[in-house]
């Protein structure tokens, strides 16, 4: 949890493996879903995607992330659809 919040606080990109693919994301919001699942709202900016979904906020299950690390690369938040009061994450630990 602290690594994700550190990335959000410092506006640093995160890299991890998710369902077998390497993902590079700009993290926006971290917390728990209404069902109590730890999740991250982030915009995928690099790596691989089975759906081809880049450039918009997606939800990621933290339990499915492997090898989570800070890349040292910074980002400027710019997702016009980002909602800091995300209903998908009613229990927020940290956010942009």
N, C-alpha and C positions, 0 to 999 in steps of 0.2 A: 504494500500500500504506500509506504513512504517513497519508494522509487518513482511511482506514478505521480504522486503529489509533487515531488521534487521536479519532475519533468514539466508539469503544468505550471508550477511557480516560476521556473526559469525559462519557460517557453522553449524547451528542448525536445527534439524528436526522439521517439522511442522506436526500438527495433525488437521484434520477437518472431518466433515461429508460431503459426496458428493454423491448425488443421493441415500440417505438413508444408506450409508455404511461409517464406520469409516476408514479413510486413514491415513497412516503415510508416509510422503514423505521427501526426500532430495531435497530442492529447488535449482535450477540452474540458472534460468533466469525468469525475470518478466517484463511485459510491455503490449503493445497493438498489437493485430493482424492487418493485413492489412485492416480489416473491422471495426477497432476501438473497438474491444472487449478486455477487460482486461483479460490477461491470464498468466498462470504460467507454465513453463517447469520444471518438477520435476520427480525424480525417486521414484516410490513407493517401500518402503522397508518393510512395515508392514500394518496391518489392513486387511480389506477385499477388494476383487476385483471381480466384476461380470465376468470380462473377464479372470481373472487369470494372468493378466499382471504385473509382478514384475521384478525389476532389469534393467529397461530401461526407457529412458526419455519419458514422456507422457505430453500432453498439458491438462491443467485443466482450466476451466472457473471460474474465481474468483467469479462471481455473483452466481455460484452454490455451493460455499463453505459455510458451516455453522459451527459456533463454532471454527473458526480458532484460533489456539494457538501454542505458542512455547512450545516444550516438555522439553527443558533444556538438551536434549541429542545432542551431536555433531556428525558430520559425516565427513569423508574424501572424497572429490570429487574424483571419479574414473570411471565415465562413459566414456568409450573410444569413444563413438559415439556422445558425446556432442560437439556441434558447437557453440562457443561464438557469432558467427555472424548468428544466427538462422533466416532463412528467414520467419519463421512463426511468428516471433516477430520483425518486422522492427522498432518499436518504443520501445526501451529498457529503463527501469527505473534503473534496477540493474541486475547484473549477476555475476557468479563465475569468 
